[in-house]
Amino acid sequence: FPARDGRTTYLFTYMDANPQRFSLEAFFEDYLHLLPQYQQVEIERLQFKRALFGFFPTFRESPLRMPWNRILPIGDSSGSQSPLSFGGFGAMVRHLKRLANGVHEALQSDQLSQNALKLLQPYQPSIAVTWMFQRSMSAGINQQIPPNQINELLTGVFKEMEQLGEDVLKPFLQDVVQFPALSQTLFKTSLSQPGLVLKIIPQVGLLPLLDWMVHYVNLGAYSALYPLGKAIEPWMKNLPPVQQYYYHRWLEAWQYGSGGDYSIL
């Protein structure tokens, strides 16, 4: 990428914490070793200004479920996490307004039990479906896949998303998955590049794929439930504070769980 003085280059990858994996230090060394070929310039001609290296841990079973009353997990490591980008930080920033309003309402209505507070960190199919995307961009231990398969997958999918327009591409680039956009992308990619799609099945495995289908169906269900829940909002304003608390938490779960909180500016 162009920079003010020189160039900026980066590498990202997804990997698990299997002890058989090579270290992140070794991975960075390989990157530097291959950098001249990647940038088509001799290493001696490069003058490094800054090398930034880090990792974002993400956990499949997130957010953490607290077994105690009056404790709510919020933050990078214990709150909602995105397996695609920015780990827990990006997810926390996106949900900051929802969390702040929810905590305020929980305190006002004295809903501080374990079951009441866990509704502030609900299951979200819009995040759950992205674990399959991460899986399709990584390889298991001792798993052999064609060297260019992941790059071909990314190129093919983003090409179809670009053709479908900004309403499909832009939310995904901002880490928001919505049922209509995802369905269009899957359908169009399957028609235009069926061979590429078929290669993914043995890579990710049948059981993970079936598990992903559950979250995909839930994404569609949440997309339908949110406008229905929103439509009855005027009648919910007369409920007691406790009932309003639970209504708002379910409504927010449907909204954020379907990507309904996103709007293209």
TAWONOR-V594324 format. One record per pair of residues at least 12 apart in sequence whose C-alpha atoms are under 7 Angstrom apart, sorted by sequence separation. I is the first residue (numbers start at 1). J is the second residue. D is the distance in Angstrom with one decimal. If there is no record, write none. Layout:
BEGIN
I_J_D ; I_J_D
END
This chain:
BEGIN
76_88_3.9 ; 80_92_6.6 ; 75_88_6.4 ; 76_89_5.1 ; 137_150_5.7 ; 168_181_4.9 ; 64_78_5.4 ; 75_89_6.9 ; 63_78_5.4 ; 64_79_6.6 ; 62_78_6.7 ; 63_79_4.4 ; 62_79_6.5 ; 63_80_4.9 ; 75_92_6.3 ; 62_80_5.9 ; 102_120_6.5 ; 62_81_6.6 ; 99_120_6.6 ; 229_251_6.1 ; 58_81_6.3 ; 161_185_6.0 ; 58_83_5.9 ; 160_185_6.5 ; 226_251_6.4 ; 160_188_6.8 ; 226_254_5.0 ; 58_87_5.7 ; 160_189_6.4 ; 225_254_6.4 ; 226_255_5.5 ; 56_86_6.5 ; 57_87_6.3 ; 56_87_5.3 ; 223_254_6.9 ; 157_189_6.4 ; 222_254_4.9 ; 222_257_6.5 ; 223_258_5.1 ; 222_258_5.5 ; 219_257_7.0 ; 219_258_5.6 ; 179_219_6.0 ; 80_121_6.8 ; 179_220_5.6 ; 70_112_4.9 ; 69_112_6.1 ; 70_113_5.9 ; 153_196_6.7 ; 69_113_4.4 ; 70_114_6.8 ; 179_223_6.9 ; 69_114_4.5 ; 72_117_6.4 ; 82_127_6.3 ; 68_114_5.6 ; 84_130_6.8 ; 67_114_6.5 ; 83_130_6.6 ; 66_114_6.8 ; 83_131_6.0 ; 84_134_6.2 ; 83_134_6.7 ; 126_177_5.4 ; 126_178_6.7 ; 63_121_6.5 ; 136_200_6.6 ; 136_204_6.0 ; 135_204_6.2 ; 179_258_7.0 ; 132_212_6.5 ; 178_258_5.8 ; 178_259_5.2 ; 177_259_5.9 ; 129_212_6.0 ; 176_259_5.8 ; 129_215_5.7 ; 128_215_6.2 ; 129_216_6.2 ; 125_215_5.3 ; 125_216_7.0 ; 125_218_6.1 ; 126_219_6.1 ; 125_219_5.1 ; 14_134_6.7 ; 14_137_6.9 ; 15_138_6.4 ; 14_138_5.8 ; 120_249_6.5 ; 124_253_6.7 ; 119_249_6.0 ; 122_253_6.1 ; 126_257_5.0 ; 109_241_5.8 ; 124_256_7.0 ; 125_257_5.4 ; 126_258_5.4 ; 109_242_5.7 ; 124_257_4.1 ; 125_258_6.8 ; 126_259_6.2 ; 106_245_7.0 ; 105_245_6.5
END
